[in-house]
Amino acid sequence: MPPLIVVAAVAAGALFGVKALKREWARVNSRLDEAERADAARDRVARPTLRKDPASGEWRPE
């Protein structure tokens, strides 16, 4: 019976480890997503909108 207890304890520990890893993974991904959204918003503000000049055919900022 003792080996069964050891196996059960190892399985419980592995389950706890997997759940903790999953939580950490989700936390890191959410922080990365926030950073990407902020970076994209900053890029949109920094980059001008371009319009094509019908006379010359060149793209120019507004």
N, CA, C and O atoms as a Maestro MAE file, in Angstrom:
{
 s_m_m2io_version
 :::
 2.0.0
}

f_m_ct {
 s_m_title
 :::
 protein
 m_atom[248] {
  # First column is atom index #
  i_m_mmod_type
  r_m_x_coord
  r_m_y_coord
  r_m_z_coord
  i_m_residue_number
  s_m_chain_name
  s_m_pdb_residue_name
  s_m_pdb_atom_name
  i_m_atomic_number
  :::
  1 25 0.802 -1.204 0.000 1 A "MET " " N  " 7
  2 3 0.000 0.000 0.000 1 A "MET " " CA " 6
  3 2 0.851 1.277 0.000 1 A "MET " " C  " 6
  4 15 0.438 2.259 -0.618 1 A "MET " " O  " 8
  5 25 2.008 1.314 0.656 2 A "PRO " " N  " 7
  6 3 2.810 2.538 0.647 2 A "PRO " " CA " 6
  7 2 3.203 3.008 -0.757 2 A "PRO " " C  " 6
  8 15 3.198 4.214 -1.002 2 A "PRO " " O  " 8
  9 25 3.548 2.104 -1.697 3 A "PRO " " N  " 7
  10 3 3.863 2.623 -3.031 3 A "PRO " " CA " 6
  11 2 2.666 3.334 -3.676 3 A "PRO " " C  " 6
  12 15 2.843 4.282 -4.441 3 A "PRO " " O  " 8
  13 25 1.474 2.884 -3.370 4 A "LEU " " N  " 7
  14 3 0.282 3.524 -3.907 4 A "LEU " " CA " 6
  15 2 0.152 4.948 -3.363 4 A "LEU " " C  " 6
  16 15 -0.253 5.858 -4.086 4 A "LEU " " O  " 8
  17 25 0.491 5.134 -2.107 5 A "ILE " " N  " 7
  18 3 0.432 6.461 -1.497 5 A "ILE " " CA " 6
  19 2 1.468 7.379 -2.147 5 A "ILE " " C  " 6
  20 15 1.193 8.552 -2.402 5 A "ILE " " O  " 8
  21 25 2.643 6.848 -2.411 6 A "VAL " " N  " 7
  22 3 3.698 7.636 -3.053 6 A "VAL " " CA " 6
  23 2 3.276 8.020 -4.470 6 A "VAL " " C  " 6
  24 15 3.464 9.165 -4.883 6 A "VAL " " O  " 8
  25 25 2.721 7.095 -5.199 7 A "VAL " " N  " 7
  26 3 2.265 7.375 -6.563 7 A "VAL " " CA " 6
  27 2 1.158 8.424 -6.538 7 A "VAL " " C  " 6
  28 15 1.137 9.323 -7.379 7 A "VAL " " O  " 8
  29 25 0.248 8.317 -5.591 8 A "ALA " " N  " 7
  30 3 -0.834 9.292 -5.484 8 A "ALA " " CA " 6
  31 2 -0.282 10.673 -5.131 8 A "ALA " " C  " 6
  32 15 -0.754 11.681 -5.656 8 A "ALA " " O  " 8
  33 25 0.704 10.722 -4.255 9 A "ALA " " N  " 7
  34 3 1.307 12.002 -3.880 9 A "ALA " " CA " 6
  35 2 2.038 12.625 -5.066 9 A "ALA " " C  " 6
  36 15 1.960 13.835 -5.280 9 A "ALA " " O  " 8
  37 25 2.739 11.812 -5.827 10 A "VAL " " N  " 7
  38 3 3.446 12.311 -7.011 10 A "VAL " " CA " 6
  39 2 2.439 12.816 -8.041 10 A "VAL " " C  " 6
  40 15 2.649 13.863 -8.654 10 A "VAL " " O  " 8
  41 25 1.364 12.088 -8.231 11 A "ALA " " N  " 7
  42 3 0.338 12.512 -9.189 11 A "ALA " " CA " 6
  43 2 -0.314 13.821 -8.746 11 A "ALA " " C  " 6
  44 15 -0.569 14.698 -9.571 11 A "ALA " " O  " 8
  45 25 -0.581 13.954 -7.458 12 A "ALA " " N  " 7
  46 3 -1.174 15.190 -6.948 12 A "ALA " " CA " 6
  47 2 -0.201 16.353 -7.119 12 A "ALA " " C  " 6
  48 15 -0.609 17.455 -7.487 12 A "ALA " " O  " 8
  49 25 1.063 16.118 -6.859 13 A "GLY " " N  " 7
  50 3 2.072 17.160 -7.051 13 A "GLY " " CA " 6
  51 2 2.199 17.561 -8.508 13 A "GLY " " C  " 6
  52 15 2.330 18.744 -8.823 13 A "GLY " " O  " 8
  53 25 2.159 16.584 -9.390 14 A "ALA " " N  " 7
  54 3 2.240 16.883 -10.822 14 A "ALA " " CA " 6
  55 2 1.019 17.675 -11.271 14 A "ALA " " C  " 6
  56 15 1.143 18.605 -12.068 14 A "ALA " " O  " 8
  57 25 -0.146 17.319 -10.773 15 A "LEU " " N  " 7
  58 3 -1.365 18.045 -11.117 15 A "LEU " " CA " 6
  59 2 -1.285 19.492 -10.633 15 A "LEU " " C  " 6
  60 15 -1.651 20.416 -11.358 15 A "LEU " " O  " 8
  61 25 -0.810 19.679 -9.417 16 A "PHE " " N  " 7
  62 3 -0.639 21.031 -8.882 16 A "PHE " " CA " 6
  63 2 0.356 21.821 -9.731 16 A "PHE " " C  " 6
  64 15 0.127 22.994 -10.025 16 A "PHE " " O  " 8
  65 25 1.445 21.189 -10.119 17 A "GLY " " N  " 7
  66 3 2.454 21.858 -10.942 17 A "GLY " " CA " 6
  67 2 1.907 22.264 -12.298 17 A "GLY " " C  " 6
  68 15 2.191 23.361 -12.779 17 A "GLY " " O  " 8
  69 25 1.137 21.405 -12.910 18 A "VAL " " N  " 7
  70 3 0.559 21.710 -14.218 18 A "VAL " " CA " 6
  71 2 -0.424 22.871 -14.101 18 A "VAL " " C  " 6
  72 15 -0.436 23.763 -14.949 18 A "VAL " " O  " 8
  73 25 -1.239 22.862 -13.063 19 A "LYS " " N  " 7
  74 3 -2.202 23.955 -12.880 19 A "LYS " " CA " 6
  75 2 -1.484 25.280 -12.618 19 A "LYS " " C  " 6
  76 15 -1.882 26.319 -13.145 19 A "LYS " " O  " 8
  77 25 -0.436 25.243 -11.811 20 A "ALA " " N  " 7
  78 3 0.324 26.464 -11.529 20 A "ALA " " CA " 6
  79 2 0.995 26.975 -12.798 20 A "ALA " " C  " 6
  80 15 1.016 28.180 -13.049 20 A "ALA " " O  " 8
  81 25 1.534 26.079 -13.586 21 A "LEU " " N  " 7
  82 3 2.173 26.467 -14.839 21 A "LEU " " CA " 6
  83 2 1.153 27.071 -15.799 21 A "LEU " " C  " 6
  84 15 1.451 28.050 -16.484 21 A "LEU " " O  " 8
  85 25 -0.028 26.504 -15.851 22 A "LYS " " N  " 7
  86 3 -1.079 27.021 -16.729 22 A "LYS " " CA " 6
  87 2 -1.499 28.427 -16.304 22 A "LYS " " C  " 6
  88 15 -1.692 29.299 -17.150 22 A "LYS " " O  " 8
  89 25 -1.641 28.648 -14.995 23 A "ARG " " N  " 7
  90 3 -1.996 29.986 -14.494 23 A "ARG " " CA " 6
  91 2 -0.915 31.004 -14.840 23 A "ARG " " C  " 6
  92 15 -1.218 32.114 -15.278 23 A "ARG " " O  " 8
  93 25 0.330 30.627 -14.643 24 A "GLU " " N  " 7
  94 3 1.439 31.539 -14.933 24 A "GLU " " CA " 6
  95 2 1.506 31.838 -16.428 24 A "GLU " " C  " 6
  96 15 1.749 32.977 -16.826 24 A "GLU " " O  " 8
  97 25 1.294 30.834 -17.239 25 A "TRP " " N  " 7
  98 3 1.318 31.004 -18.681 25 A "TRP " " CA " 6
  99 2 0.233 31.989 -19.123 25 A "TRP " " C  " 6
  100 15 0.481 32.854 -19.963 25 A "TRP " " O  " 8
  101 25 -0.956 31.855 -18.562 26 A "ALA " " N  " 7
  102 3 -2.054 32.760 -18.901 26 A "ALA " " CA " 6
  103 2 -1.746 34.183 -18.435 26 A "ALA " " C  " 6
  104 15 -2.060 35.144 -19.137 26 A "ALA " " O  " 8
  105 25 -1.135 34.325 -17.258 27 A "ARG " " N  " 7
  106 3 -0.793 35.647 -16.745 27 A "ARG " " CA " 6
  107 2 0.228 36.336 -17.647 27 A "ARG " " C  " 6
  108 15 0.083 37.515 -17.969 27 A "ARG " " O  " 8
  109 25 1.247 35.606 -18.047 28 A "VAL " " N  " 7
  110 3 2.281 36.180 -18.909 28 A "VAL " " CA " 6
  111 2 1.693 36.540 -20.270 28 A "VAL " " C  " 6
  112 15 1.998 37.601 -20.815 28 A "VAL " " O  " 8
  113 25 0.861 35.677 -20.815 29 A "ASN " " N  " 7
  114 3 0.247 35.972 -22.114 29 A "ASN " " CA " 6
  115 2 -0.640 37.206 -22.050 29 A "ASN " " C  " 6
  116 15 -0.660 37.997 -22.993 29 A "ASN " " O  " 8
  117 25 -1.370 37.384 -20.963 30 A "SER " " N  " 7
  118 3 -2.225 38.569 -20.859 30 A "SER " " CA " 6
  119 2 -1.381 39.833 -20.772 30 A "SER " " C  " 6
  120 15 -1.742 40.856 -21.352 30 A "SER " " O  " 8
  121 25 -0.265 39.777 -20.056 31 A "ARG " " N  " 7
  122 3 0.612 40.954 -19.982 31 A "ARG " " CA " 6
  123 2 1.242 41.250 -21.339 31 A "ARG " " C  " 6
  124 15 1.386 42.413 -21.718 31 A "ARG " " O  " 8
  125 25 1.614 40.212 -22.064 32 A "LEU " " N  " 7
  126 3 2.177 40.420 -23.400 32 A "LEU " " CA " 6
  127 2 1.132 41.001 -24.351 32 A "LEU " " C  " 6
  128 15 1.445 41.871 -25.163 32 A "LEU " " O  " 8
  129 25 -0.099 40.525 -24.253 33 A "ASP " " N  " 7
  130 3 -1.169 41.062 -25.097 33 A "ASP " " CA " 6
  131 2 -1.409 42.538 -24.801 33 A "ASP " " C  " 6
  132 15 -1.601 43.333 -25.722 33 A "ASP " " O  " 8
  133 25 -1.399 42.907 -23.522 34 A "GLU " " N  " 7
  134 3 -1.573 44.315 -23.154 34 A "GLU " " CA " 6
  135 2 -0.449 45.165 -23.740 34 A "GLU " " C  " 6
  136 15 -0.692 46.253 -24.261 34 A "GLU " " O  " 8
  137 25 0.768 44.667 -23.653 35 A "ALA " " N  " 7
  138 3 1.914 45.412 -24.177 35 A "ALA " " CA " 6
  139 2 1.819 45.554 -25.694 35 A "ALA " " C  " 6
  140 15 2.137 46.611 -26.239 35 A "ALA " " O  " 8
  141 25 1.388 44.508 -26.372 36 A "GLU " " N  " 7
  142 3 1.247 44.583 -27.829 36 A "GLU " " CA " 6
  143 2 0.162 45.575 -28.224 36 A "GLU " " C  " 6
  144 15 0.330 46.328 -29.183 36 A "GLU " " O  " 8
  145 25 -0.956 45.582 -27.488 37 A "ARG " " N  " 7
  146 3 -2.025 46.539 -27.794 37 A "ARG " " CA " 6
  147 2 -1.556 47.971 -27.566 37 A "ARG " " C  " 6
  148 15 -1.860 48.859 -28.362 37 A "ARG " " O  " 8
  149 25 -0.826 48.197 -26.492 38 A "ALA " " N  " 7
  150 3 -0.319 49.543 -26.215 38 A "ALA " " CA " 6
  151 2 0.683 49.967 -27.284 38 A "ALA " " C  " 6
  152 15 0.690 51.121 -27.713 38 A "ALA " " O  " 8
  153 25 1.515 49.044 -27.705 39 A "ASP " " N  " 7
  154 3 2.505 49.341 -28.741 39 A "ASP " " CA " 6
  155 2 1.817 49.649 -30.067 39 A "ASP " " C  " 6
  156 15 2.228 50.561 -30.785 39 A "ASP " " O  " 8
  157 25 0.785 48.900 -30.387 40 A "ALA " " N  " 7
  158 3 0.054 49.138 -31.637 40 A "ALA " " CA " 6
  159 2 -0.644 50.491 -31.599 40 A "ALA " " C  " 6
  160 15 -0.672 51.203 -32.603 40 A "ALA " " O  " 8
  161 25 -1.201 50.847 -30.459 41 A "ALA " " N  " 7
  162 3 -1.868 52.148 -30.338 41 A "ALA " " CA " 6
  163 2 -0.853 53.274 -30.476 41 A "ALA " " C  " 6
  164 15 -1.135 54.292 -31.108 41 A "ALA " " O  " 8
  165 25 0.311 53.099 -29.894 42 A "ARG " " N  " 7
  166 3 1.362 54.110 -29.987 42 A "ARG " " CA " 6
  167 2 1.829 54.251 -31.435 42 A "ARG " " C  " 6
  168 15 2.091 55.361 -31.897 42 A "ARG " " O  " 8
  169 25 1.934 53.144 -32.143 43 A "ASP " " N  " 7
  170 3 2.349 53.190 -33.544 43 A "ASP " " CA " 6
  171 2 1.314 53.904 -34.408 43 A "ASP " " C  " 6
  172 15 1.668 54.663 -35.310 43 A "ASP " " O  " 8
  173 25 0.038 53.657 -34.129 44 A "ARG " " N  " 7
  174 3 -1.011 54.307 -34.912 44 A "ARG " " CA " 6
  175 2 -0.950 55.820 -34.766 44 A "ARG " " C  " 6
  176 15 -1.186 56.553 -35.726 44 A "ARG " " O  " 8
  177 25 -0.633 56.283 -33.570 45 A "VAL " " N  " 7
  178 3 -0.558 57.724 -33.328 45 A "VAL " " CA " 6
  179 2 0.692 58.303 -33.984 45 A "VAL " " C  " 6
  180 15 0.651 59.406 -34.529 45 A "VAL " " O  " 8
  181 25 1.788 57.577 -33.936 46 A "ALA " " N  " 7
  182 3 3.060 58.089 -34.447 46 A "ALA " " CA " 6
  183 2 3.109 58.106 -35.974 46 A "ALA " " C  " 6
  184 15 3.748 58.975 -36.567 46 A "ALA " " O  " 8
  185 25 2.442 57.156 -36.603 47 A "ARG " " N  " 7
  186 3 2.483 57.088 -38.071 47 A "ARG " " CA " 6
  187 2 1.409 57.969 -38.680 47 A "ARG " " C  " 6
  188 15 0.254 57.913 -38.257 47 A "ARG " " O  " 8
  189 25 1.762 58.772 -39.655 48 A "PRO " " N  " 7
  190 3 0.745 59.600 -40.303 48 A "PRO " " CA " 6
  191 2 -0.105 58.773 -41.271 48 A "PRO " " C  " 6
  192 15 0.302 57.707 -41.733 48 A "PRO " " O  " 8
  193 25 -1.282 59.292 -41.556 49 A "THR " " N  " 7
  194 3 -2.140 58.667 -42.552 49 A "THR " " CA " 6
  195 2 -1.670 59.126 -43.928 49 A "THR " " C  " 6
  196 15 -1.416 60.311 -44.142 49 A "THR " " O  " 8
  197 25 -1.558 58.201 -44.837 50 A "LEU " " N  " 7
  198 3 -1.091 58.541 -46.178 50 A "LEU " " CA " 6
  199 2 -2.266 58.596 -47.149 50 A "LEU " " C  " 6
  200 15 -3.189 57.785 -47.082 50 A "LEU " " O  " 8
  201 25 -2.209 59.553 -48.034 51 A "ARG " " N  " 7
  202 3 -3.193 59.686 -49.107 51 A "ARG " " CA " 6
  203 2 -2.442 59.775 -50.427 51 A "ARG " " C  " 6
  204 15 -1.369 60.373 -50.509 51 A "ARG " " O  " 8
  205 25 -3.018 59.177 -51.446 52 A "LYS " " N  " 7
  206 3 -2.385 59.204 -52.761 52 A "LYS " " CA " 6
  207 2 -2.730 60.516 -53.460 52 A "LYS " " C  " 6
  208 15 -3.897 60.886 -53.587 52 A "LYS " " O  " 8
  209 25 -1.693 61.201 -53.906 53 A "ASP " " N  " 7
  210 3 -1.871 62.453 -54.641 53 A "ASP " " CA " 6
  211 2 -2.295 62.097 -56.066 53 A "ASP " " C  " 6
  212 15 -1.540 61.447 -56.789 53 A "ASP " " O  " 8
  213 25 -3.493 62.514 -56.476 54 A "PRO " " N  " 7
  214 3 -3.959 62.124 -57.812 54 A "PRO " " CA " 6
  215 2 -3.125 62.726 -58.937 54 A "PRO " " C  " 6
  216 15 -3.031 62.140 -60.015 54 A "PRO " " O  " 8
  217 25 -2.532 63.865 -58.706 55 A "ALA " " N  " 7
  218 3 -1.761 64.513 -59.765 55 A "ALA " " CA " 6
  219 2 -0.432 63.804 -60.009 55 A "ALA " " C  " 6
  220 15 -0.071 63.526 -61.153 55 A "ALA " " O  " 8
  221 25 0.286 63.516 -58.942 56 A "SER " " N  " 7
  222 3 1.618 62.923 -59.114 56 A "SER " " CA " 6
  223 2 1.619 61.408 -58.923 56 A "SER " " C  " 6
  224 15 2.533 60.727 -59.388 56 A "SER " " O  " 8
  225 25 0.610 60.879 -58.246 57 A "GLY " " N  " 7
  226 3 0.570 59.442 -57.987 57 A "GLY " " CA " 6
  227 2 1.402 59.033 -56.786 57 A "GLY " " C  " 6
  228 15 1.535 57.842 -56.506 57 A "GLY " " O  " 8
  229 25 1.965 59.999 -56.071 58 A "GLU " " N  " 7
  230 3 2.778 59.706 -54.892 58 A "GLU " " CA " 6
  231 2 1.904 59.662 -53.647 58 A "GLU " " C  " 6
  232 15 0.859 60.308 -53.570 58 A "GLU " " O  " 8
  233 25 2.363 58.886 -52.684 59 A "TRP " " N  " 7
  234 3 1.674 58.818 -51.400 59 A "TRP " " CA " 6
  235 2 2.257 59.897 -50.499 59 A "TRP " " C  " 6
  236 15 3.474 59.998 -50.345 59 A "TRP " " O  " 8
  237 25 1.383 60.700 -49.907 60 A "ARG " " N  " 7
  238 3 1.837 61.800 -49.054 60 A "ARG " " CA " 6
  239 2 1.072 61.772 -47.729 60 A "ARG " " C  " 6
  240 15 -0.088 61.362 -47.671 60 A "ARG " " O  " 8
  241 25 1.746 62.217 -46.670 61 A "PRO " " N  " 7
  242 3 1.038 62.274 -45.380 61 A "PRO " " CA " 6
  243 2 0.001 63.381 -45.384 61 A "PRO " " C  " 6
  244 15 0.141 64.393 -46.071 61 A "PRO " " O  " 8
  245 25 -1.041 63.164 -44.601 62 A "GLU " " N  " 7
  246 3 -2.088 64.190 -44.503 62 A "GLU " " CA " 6
  247 2 -1.645 65.303 -43.607 62 A "GLU " " C  " 6
  248 15 -2.389 66.261 -43.400 62 A "GLU " " O  " 8
  :::
 }
 m_bond[247] {
  # First column is bond index #
  i_m_from
  i_m_to
  i_m_order
  :::
  1 1 2 1
  2 2 3 1
  3 3 4 2
  4 3 5 1
  5 5 6 1
  6 6 7 1
  7 7 8 2
  8 7 9 1
  9 9 10 1
  10 10 11 1
  11 11 12 2
  12 11 13 1
  13 13 14 1
  14 14 15 1
  15 15 16 2
  16 15 17 1
  17 17 18 1
  18 18 19 1
  19 19 20 2
  20 19 21 1
  21 21 22 1
  22 22 23 1
  23 23 24 2
  24 23 25 1
  25 25 26 1
  26 26 27 1
  27 27 28 2
  28 27 29 1
  29 29 30 1
  30 30 31 1
  31 31 32 2
  32 31 33 1
  33 33 34 1
  34 34 35 1
  35 35 36 2
  36 35 37 1
  37 37 38 1
  38 38 39 1
  39 39 40 2
  40 39 41 1
  41 41 42 1
  42 42 43 1
  43 43 44 2
  44 43 45 1
  45 45 46 1
  46 46 47 1
  47 47 48 2
  48 47 49 1
  49 49 50 1
  50 50 51 1
  51 51 52 2
  52 51 53 1
  53 53 54 1
  54 54 55 1
  55 55 56 2
  56 55 57 1
  57 57 58 1
  58 58 59 1
  59 59 60 2
  60 59 61 1
  61 61 62 1
  62 62 63 1
  63 63 64 2
  64 63 65 1
  65 65 66 1
  66 66 67 1
  67 67 68 2
  68 67 69 1
  69 69 70 1
  70 70 71 1
  71 71 72 2
  72 71 73 1
  73 73 74 1
  74 74 75 1
  75 75 76 2
  76 75 77 1
  77 77 78 1
  78 78 79 1
  79 79 80 2
  80 79 81 1
  81 81 82 1
  82 82 83 1
  83 83 84 2
  84 83 85 1
  85 85 86 1
  86 86 87 1
  87 87 88 2
  88 87 89 1
  89 89 90 1
  90 90 91 1
  91 91 92 2
  92 91 93 1
  93 93 94 1
  94 94 95 1
  95 95 96 2
  96 95 97 1
  97 97 98 1
  98 98 99 1
  99 99 100 2
  100 99 101 1
  101 101 102 1
  102 102 103 1
  103 103 104 2
  104 103 105 1
  105 105 106 1
  106 106 107 1
  107 107 108 2
  108 107 109 1
  109 109 110 1
  110 110 111 1
  111 111 112 2
  112 111 113 1
  113 113 114 1
  114 114 115 1
  115 115 116 2
  116 115 117 1
  117 117 118 1
  118 118 119 1
  119 119 120 2
  120 119 121 1
  121 121 122 1
  122 122 123 1
  123 123 124 2
  124 123 125 1
  125 125 126 1
  126 126 127 1
  127 127 128 2
  128 127 129 1
  129 129 130 1
  130 130 131 1
  131 131 132 2
  132 131 133 1
  133 133 134 1
  134 134 135 1
  135 135 136 2
  136 135 137 1
  137 137 138 1
  138 138 139 1
  139 139 140 2
  140 139 141 1
  141 141 142 1
  142 142 143 1
  143 143 144 2
  144 143 145 1
  145 145 146 1
  146 146 147 1
  147 147 148 2
  148 147 149 1
  149 149 150 1
  150 150 151 1
  151 151 152 2
  152 151 153 1
  153 153 154 1
  154 154 155 1
  155 155 156 2
  156 155 157 1
  157 157 158 1
  158 158 159 1
  159 159 160 2
  160 159 161 1
  161 161 162 1
  162 162 163 1
  163 163 164 2
  164 163 165 1
  165 165 166 1
  166 166 167 1
  167 167 168 2
  168 167 169 1
  169 169 170 1
  170 170 171 1
  171 171 172 2
  172 171 173 1
  173 173 174 1
  174 174 175 1
  175 175 176 2
  176 175 177 1
  177 177 178 1
  178 178 179 1
  179 179 180 2
  180 179 181 1
  181 181 182 1
  182 182 183 1
  183 183 184 2
  184 183 185 1
  185 185 186 1
  186 186 187 1
  187 187 188 2
  188 187 189 1
  189 189 190 1
  190 190 191 1
  191 191 192 2
  192 191 193 1
  193 193 194 1
  194 194 195 1
  195 195 196 2
  196 195 197 1
  197 197 198 1
  198 198 199 1
  199 199 200 2
  200 199 201 1
  201 201 202 1
  202 202 203 1
  203 203 204 2
  204 203 205 1
  205 205 206 1
  206 206 207 1
  207 207 208 2
  208 207 209 1
  209 209 210 1
  210 210 211 1
  211 211 212 2
  212 211 213 1
  213 213 214 1
  214 214 215 1
  215 215 216 2
  216 215 217 1
  217 217 218 1
  218 218 219 1
  219 219 220 2
  220 219 221 1
  221 221 222 1
  222 222 223 1
  223 223 224 2
  224 223 225 1
  225 225 226 1
  226 226 227 1
  227 227 228 2
  228 227 229 1
  229 229 230 1
  230 230 231 1
  231 231 232 2
  232 231 233 1
  233 233 234 1
  234 234 235 1
  235 235 236 2
  236 235 237 1
  237 237 238 1
  238 238 239 1
  239 239 240 2
  240 239 241 1
  241 241 242 1
  242 242 243 1
  243 243 244 2
  244 243 245 1
  245 245 246 1
  246 246 247 1
  247 247 248 2
  :::
 }
}
